[in-house]
Amino acid sequence: MIKSKDGTVKTPHRARMLDLPACYGQRWQVESFFSALTDHRRGLNCRLPASLLSEAAMRVLAYTVHR
């Protein structure tokens, strides 16, 4: 958090962020999950929309089991 020398928050947007729950500091976990899920070297192979959804769901399941 960027604060001024007297300890106050500089902008109104950052001041609003002070009231967020502590779990918002764990954004890196979500970012790493979606980064691994959307790895461009492993694109989805199916062509039909229903098959794409099932393949994506299987990848999410496999990723969560692996972790």
DSSP file (Angstrom, degrees, kcal/mol; ACC not computed):
  #  RESIDUE AA STRUCTURE BP1 BP2  ACC     N-H-->O    O-->H-N    N-H-->O    O-->H-N    TCO  KAPPA ALPHA  PHI   PSI    X-CA   Y-CA   Z-CA
    1    1 A M              0   0    0      0, 0.0     2,-0.6     0, 0.0    13,-0.0   0.000 360.0 360.0 360.0 131.3    0.0    0.0    0.0
    2    2 A I        +     0   0    0      9,-0.0     8,-1.0     0, 0.0     2,-0.3  -0.762 360.0 173.6 -88.6 120.4    1.4    3.4   -0.9
    3    3 A K  B     -A    9   0A   0     -2,-0.6     6,-0.2     6,-0.2     2,-0.0  -0.880  29.1-115.4-123.4 156.6    1.1    5.8    1.9
    4    4 A S    >   -     0   0    0      4,-3.2     3,-1.9    -2,-0.3    -1,-0.1  -0.230  43.8 -90.2 -80.1 178.2    2.4    9.3    2.3
    5    5 A K  T 3  S+     0   0    0      1,-0.3    -1,-0.1     2,-0.1    -2,-0.0   0.807 127.4  55.2 -62.5 -29.6    5.0   10.3    4.9
    6    6 A D  T 3  S-     0   0    0      2,-0.1    -1,-0.3     1,-0.0    -2,-0.0   0.461 121.4-105.9 -84.9   1.8    2.4   11.1    7.5
    7    7 A G  S <  S+     0   0    0     -3,-1.9     2,-0.2     1,-0.3    -2,-0.1   0.451  77.7 127.7  93.8   1.3    0.9    7.5    7.1
    8    8 A T        -     0   0    0      1,-0.1    -4,-3.2    -5,-0.0    -1,-0.3  -0.557  65.9-104.6 -90.0 158.3   -2.2    8.4    5.2
    9    9 A V  B     -A    3   0A   0     -6,-0.2    -6,-0.2    -2,-0.2     6,-0.1  -0.625  25.6-142.8 -81.6 138.7   -3.2    6.8    1.9
   10   10 A K  S    S+     0   0    0     -8,-1.0    -1,-0.1    -2,-0.3    -7,-0.1   0.881  73.9  37.5 -75.4 -40.4   -2.6    9.0   -1.1
   11   11 A T  S  > S-     0   0    0     -9,-0.3     4,-1.8     1,-0.1     5,-0.1  -0.789  73.7-124.4-116.8 155.7   -5.6    8.4   -3.4
   12   12 A P  H  > S+     0   0    0      0, 0.0     4,-1.7     0, 0.0     5,-0.1   0.841 111.2  57.0 -64.0 -32.0   -9.3    7.7   -2.8
   13   13 A H  H  > S+     0   0    0      1,-0.2     4,-1.0     2,-0.2     3,-0.0   0.919 108.8  44.5 -66.9 -42.0   -9.1    4.4   -4.7
   14   14 A R  H  > S+     0   0    0      1,-0.2     4,-0.6     2,-0.2    -1,-0.2   0.833 108.5  58.5 -70.4 -31.0   -6.3    3.1   -2.5
   15   15 A A  H >< S+     0   0    0     -4,-1.8     3,-0.9     1,-0.2     4,-0.3   0.878 103.7  52.2 -64.3 -36.4   -8.2    4.3    0.6
   16   16 A R  H >< S+     0   0    0     -4,-1.7     3,-1.1     1,-0.2    -1,-0.2   0.790 100.6  63.2 -68.4 -27.0  -11.2    2.1   -0.5
   17   17 A M  H >< S+     0   0    0     -4,-1.0     3,-1.3     1,-0.2    -1,-0.2   0.664  85.2  74.9 -72.8 -15.6   -8.8   -0.9   -0.7
   18   18 A L  T << S+     0   0    0     -3,-0.9    -1,-0.2    -4,-0.6    -2,-0.2   0.767  91.5  55.9 -66.6 -23.9   -8.1   -0.7    3.0
   19   19 A D  T <  S+     0   0    0     -3,-1.1    -1,-0.2    -4,-0.3    -2,-0.2   0.409  82.0 114.6 -89.7   2.0  -11.5   -2.2    3.8
   20   20 A L  S <  S-     0   0    0     -3,-1.3    -3,-0.0     1,-0.1     0, 0.0  -0.396  74.8-101.0 -73.6 150.1  -11.0   -5.3    1.6
   21   21 A P    >   -     0   0    0      0, 0.0     3,-1.5     0, 0.0     4,-0.2  -0.225  31.9-109.7 -64.4 161.0  -10.9   -8.8    3.3
   22   22 A A  G >  S+     0   0    0      1,-0.3     3,-1.8     2,-0.2     4,-0.1   0.755 111.4  72.9 -65.1 -24.8   -7.5  -10.3    3.9
   23   23 A C  G >  S+     0   0    0      1,-0.3     3,-1.8     2,-0.2    -1,-0.3   0.701  79.6  75.1 -66.6 -16.8   -8.2  -13.0    1.3
   24   24 A Y  G X  S+     0   0    0     -3,-1.5     3,-0.7     1,-0.3    -1,-0.3   0.673  82.8  68.4 -69.1 -14.2   -7.7  -10.4   -1.5
   25   25 A G  G <  S+     0   0    0     -3,-1.8     3,-0.4     1,-0.2    -1,-0.3   0.500  85.5  71.7 -78.5  -3.2   -4.0  -10.6   -0.8
   26   26 A Q  G X>  +     0   0    0     -3,-1.8     3,-1.3     1,-0.2     4,-0.9   0.004  56.0 121.7-100.6  27.2   -4.0  -14.1   -2.3
   27   27 A R  H <>  +     0   0    0     -3,-0.7     4,-2.5     1,-0.3     3,-0.3   0.810  62.6  69.7 -61.0 -30.0   -4.5  -13.0   -5.9
   28   28 A W  H 3> S+     0   0    0     -3,-0.4     4,-2.3     1,-0.2    -1,-0.3   0.819  94.2  56.3 -60.3 -30.9   -1.3  -14.8   -6.9
   29   29 A Q  H <> S+     0   0    0     -3,-1.3     4,-1.8     2,-0.2    -1,-0.2   0.914 109.6  44.3 -67.4 -42.0   -2.9  -18.2   -6.3
   30   30 A V  H  X S+     0   0    0     -4,-0.9     4,-2.4    -3,-0.3     5,-0.2   0.909 113.1  51.9 -67.4 -42.0   -5.7  -17.4   -8.7
   31   31 A E  H  X S+     0   0    0     -4,-2.5     4,-2.0     1,-0.2    -2,-0.2   0.898 110.2  47.9 -63.1 -40.8   -3.4  -15.9  -11.3
   32   32 A S  H  X S+     0   0    0     -4,-2.3     4,-2.2     2,-0.2    -1,-0.2   0.871 110.3  53.3 -69.5 -34.7   -1.1  -19.0  -11.2
   33   33 A F  H  X S+     0   0    0     -4,-1.8     4,-2.2     1,-0.2    -2,-0.2   0.953 113.2  41.6 -62.0 -50.0   -4.2  -21.3  -11.5
   34   34 A F  H  X S+     0   0    0     -4,-2.4     4,-2.1     1,-0.2    -2,-0.2   0.818 111.8  56.6 -70.6 -28.8   -5.5  -19.5  -14.6
   35   35 A S  H  < S+     0   0    0     -4,-2.0    -1,-0.2    -5,-0.2    -2,-0.2   0.931 111.8  41.9 -64.9 -45.0   -2.0  -19.2  -16.1
   36   36 A A  H >< S+     0   0    0     -4,-2.2     3,-1.0     1,-0.2    -2,-0.2   0.866 114.7  52.2 -68.7 -35.7   -1.5  -23.0  -15.9
   37   37 A L  H 3< S+     0   0    0     -4,-2.2    -2,-0.2     1,-0.2    -1,-0.2   0.860 113.8  41.8 -69.8 -35.4   -5.1  -23.6  -17.1
   38   38 A T  T 3< S+     0   0    0     -4,-2.1    -1,-0.2    -5,-0.1     2,-0.2  -0.035  75.9 155.4-104.9  31.4   -4.6  -21.4  -20.2
   39   39 A D    X   -     0   0    0     -3,-1.0     3,-1.4     1,-0.2    -3,-0.1  -0.426  39.4-144.4 -59.6 123.6   -1.2  -22.5  -21.1
   40   40 A H  T 3  S+     0   0    0      1,-0.3     3,-0.4    -2,-0.2    -1,-0.2   0.677  93.6  65.7 -71.6 -17.2   -0.9  -21.7  -24.9
   41   41 A R  T 3  S+     0   0    0      1,-0.3     2,-0.4     2,-0.0    -1,-0.3   0.698 103.4  49.2 -75.1 -17.0    1.2  -24.8  -25.6
   42   42 A R  S <  S+     0   0    0     -3,-1.4    -1,-0.3    -5,-0.0    -3,-0.1  -0.609  79.3 174.4-122.2  71.2   -1.7  -27.0  -24.6
   43   43 A G        -     0   0    0     -3,-0.4     2,-0.2    -2,-0.4    -3,-0.1  -0.223  43.0 -86.9 -71.8 165.3   -4.8  -25.7  -26.5
   44   44 A L        -     0   0    0      1,-0.1    -1,-0.1     2,-0.0     8,-0.1  -0.545  34.1-158.8 -73.3 139.2   -8.1  -27.4  -26.4
   45   45 A N        +     0   0    0     -2,-0.2    -1,-0.1    -3,-0.1     7,-0.1   0.700  58.6  92.8 -94.6 -22.2   -8.4  -30.1  -29.1
   46   46 A C        -     0   0    0      5,-0.1    -2,-0.0     1,-0.1     0, 0.0  -0.270  51.4-163.9 -75.4 160.0  -12.2  -30.4  -29.5
   47   47 A R        +     0   0    0     -2,-0.0    -1,-0.1     5,-0.0    -3,-0.0   0.701  63.5  81.3-112.8 -33.2  -14.2  -28.5  -32.0
   48   48 A L  S  > S-     0   0    0      1,-0.1     4,-2.5     4,-0.0     5,-0.2  -0.534  80.2-125.2 -79.8 143.6  -17.8  -28.8  -30.9
   49   49 A P  H  > S+     0   0    0      0, 0.0     4,-2.1     0, 0.0     5,-0.2   0.879 110.1  49.4 -56.6 -41.3  -19.0  -26.5  -28.1
   50   50 A A  H  > S+     0   0    0      1,-0.2     4,-2.0     2,-0.2     5,-0.1   0.900 112.6  47.9 -66.1 -39.3  -20.2  -29.3  -25.8
   51   51 A S  H  > S+     0   0    0      2,-0.2     4,-2.5     1,-0.2    -1,-0.2   0.875 108.9  54.2 -68.4 -37.0  -16.9  -31.2  -26.3
   52   52 A L  H  X S+     0   0    0     -4,-2.5     4,-2.5     2,-0.2    -2,-0.2   0.915 109.0  48.7 -61.8 -43.3  -14.9  -28.0  -25.5
   53   53 A L  H  X S+     0   0    0     -4,-2.1     4,-2.4     1,-0.2    -2,-0.2   0.918 112.8  46.7 -63.6 -43.4  -16.8  -27.5  -22.3
   54   54 A S  H  X S+     0   0    0     -4,-2.0     4,-2.1     2,-0.2    -2,-0.2   0.890 113.2  49.1 -68.6 -37.3  -16.2  -31.1  -21.2
   55   55 A E  H  X S+     0   0    0     -4,-2.5     4,-2.0     2,-0.2    -2,-0.2   0.908 112.3  48.3 -67.0 -40.8  -12.5  -31.0  -22.1
   56   56 A A  H  X S+     0   0    0     -4,-2.5     4,-2.2     1,-0.2    -2,-0.2   0.903 111.2  50.7 -64.9 -40.3  -12.1  -27.7  -20.2
   57   57 A A  H  X S+     0   0    0     -4,-2.4     4,-2.4     1,-0.2    -2,-0.2   0.886 109.3  51.1 -64.5 -38.7  -13.9  -29.2  -17.2
   58   58 A M  H  X S+     0   0    0     -4,-2.1     4,-2.7     2,-0.2    -1,-0.2   0.869 108.9  51.3 -66.6 -36.1  -11.6  -32.2  -17.3
   59   59 A R  H  X S+     0   0    0     -4,-2.0     4,-2.5     2,-0.2    -2,-0.2   0.909 110.1  48.6 -67.3 -40.7   -8.5  -30.0  -17.4
   60   60 A V  H  X S+     0   0    0     -4,-2.2     4,-2.4     2,-0.2    -2,-0.2   0.929 113.4  47.9 -62.9 -44.0   -9.7  -28.0  -14.4
   61   61 A L  H  X S+     0   0    0     -4,-2.4     4,-2.2     1,-0.2     5,-0.2   0.924 112.6  47.9 -62.1 -45.4  -10.4  -31.3  -12.5
   62   62 A A  H  X S+     0   0    0     -4,-2.7     4,-2.2     1,-0.2    -1,-0.2   0.886 112.0  50.3 -64.6 -37.9   -7.0  -32.7  -13.5
   63   63 A Y  H  X S+     0   0    0     -4,-2.5     4,-2.0     2,-0.2    -2,-0.2   0.925 111.6  46.7 -66.2 -43.7   -5.3  -29.5  -12.4
   64   64 A T  H  < S+     0   0    0     -4,-2.4    -2,-0.2     1,-0.2    -1,-0.2   0.859 113.5  48.4 -69.5 -33.7   -7.0  -29.4   -9.0
   65   65 A V  H  < S+     0   0    0     -4,-2.2    -1,-0.2    -5,-0.2    -2,-0.2   0.890 110.6  52.1 -69.6 -38.9   -6.3  -33.1   -8.3
   66   66 A H  H  <        0   0    0     -4,-2.2    -2,-0.2     1,-0.3    -1,-0.2   0.877 360.0 360.0 -65.3 -38.3   -2.7  -32.6   -9.3
   67   67 A R     <        0   0    0     -4,-2.0    -1,-0.3    -5,-0.1    -2,-0.2   0.464 360.0 360.0 -75.1 360.0   -2.3  -29.7   -6.9
